[in-house]
Amino acid sequence: MKVFVFLGTLFLALVVLPVRAEAYPWMIRHGYVQCATCHADPAGGGLLTPYGRAQGEILMRMRYGQAPGAEPGPMAEPLWGAFTPPKALLIGGDVRSAYVRRIPSEGESQGRFILMQADLQAQVSVGRFRANGSMGYVSEGGNLAAFTRAAEGKAVSRLHWLGVDFGKNEEWLVRAGRMNVPFGIRSIEHTMFSRMETGSDTNTGQQYGVSADYHRGPVRASLMGIAGNFAVSPDDFRARGYTGLAEYAFSPTLAAGVSTRMTYHARDLTLLTKAIRHAHGAFVRYSPARSIVVSAEWDFLHTSQPTPGRTFFGGVGYASVDLEPVQGFHLGPTLEVLARDFDDGASYGAWASAWWFFLPHADVRFDVIQQSLASPTGSSFKLLTAIGQVHVYL
């Protein structure tokens, strides 16, 4: 326990003394500070602005010998240039399918194909007012975002909110509805320990509530009051509380932030009793060279069960390196650790990833994940997972 506390405290001290959180955290290598430059959501990820679409074409995909900085052309537009929406309308969509193979240390391996995402998203702006929403389909899972209850195959709406921009430069956005929660480094790796334990994954971790976002210069901050996930019933299982983050870019390629979250559960989905959950931590991203981005996050976890009078104090974190030897092709390892309670055993994970943005609006990715998963009894379970993904955005 003392080792975990020391490492976590040291990490917090280093981060707070010297990020943008985006779906692709390694975009900091290109010197962007504010996520709102490229995304409708000022916290990053999801629906792209016209500028964001252009940068996806110029900076993200493999250019096959074209000179750096070449103009994006019509391929950056929705549907590969087949449609140019009016200025007041943003549209987009994502289709992501995967083959997942799980190989446990004991027992038989299992493999299956999954349609992970088939979403359409749009935003309409009238003056300073915005309406943003998505609708999609998943072949399995997705219960926390579903509005149909079929055993297999569900319609989902991960996002739907109304917002108003305030300020001379529209640096404030106040929203109400279902949103991705502001916490830590936003990324698409929704099965990472950090994203699952802090309830901040972009797959089904969205919550209903009211948020205020500030985004200007090197500063970005967000605070959200959580009213609960209305896709969950009965009401006792819904979490209520707050979550937020604040971050500062010390340079175009070095940024750090802090996160905080506290929620009350009348009946916790895991513990099935009353519970109060805390997560408080920090994160950092740094690009010492265009081809390298280092990112890390550490969060202290605290869970209190008032009814049985038990408390848990733990931590979760990861460190990742993204290497881009050639534009559009990424390699990198990720190491992660989770201790729900420092007095019990810890779970560990090691990722090896390869990612190729091979065409406009298209990429493929392959991950191999080795995990050692701790149980409350002190034993551990080893699991090897291989995932191949194909992703197309409209």
ABEGO torsion letter per residue (X at the ends): XAAAAAAAAAAAAAAAAXXBBBABAAAAAAGBABAAAABABAAEEEBBBAAAAAAAAAAABBAGGBBBGBBAEAAABBGGGABBBBAABBBBBBBBBBBBBBBBABEBBBBBBBBABBBBBBBBBBEABBBBBBBBBBABEGAAABABABABEBBBBABBBBBBBBEAAGABBBBBEBBBBBBEBBBABAABAAAAAAGABAAAABBBEBBBBBBBEABBBBBBBBAEBAABOBAAABBBEBBBBBBBBABAABBBBBBBBBBBBABBAAAGBBBBBBBBBBBBBBBABAABBBBBBBBBBBBBBAAAGBBBBBBBBBBBBBBBABBGBBBEBBBBBBBABAABBBBBBBBBBBBBBABBGBBBBBBBBBBBBBBAAGBBBBBBBBBBBBBBBX
